[in-house]
Amino acid sequence: ASKHALHGLFESLRWELKSSGVHVMLVCPGYTETDLHKKALLGSGNSGKAPVSLLGKLSTPGDVADAIYDGACSKQRLLILSNVGKRVRWLALFLPRLYEHWIEISR
């Protein structure tokens, strides 16, 4: 729900700022090689080590930064840097019932 809300927020910002010349791009970076998981906020509210996901390929922070810079220069509206994220987005757009089923069984 929060990711959907961000898409709506960025779409609204894009429309509100359209005449000002400000470009708005939403970036979905996927899994990035950082040490953030070592001090993650856990479901209990405490700080601790979170498991690292093995789903998808890890990107380096430099690769993410380069992709964001290139996306901003080419005025992309949405930048999805994960192959998994791209596939899920297409699945949700073109086969919404299959996407809903997949989300339900993934819980």
Secondary structure as UniProt FT lines:
FT   HELIX           2..16
FT   HELIX           18..20
FT   STRAND          26..28
FT   HELIX           36..39
FT   STRAND          40..41
FT   TURN            43..44
FT   STRAND          47..48
FT   HELIX           61..73
FT   TURN            74..75
FT   STRAND          78..80
FT   HELIX           83..94
FT   HELIX           96..106
//
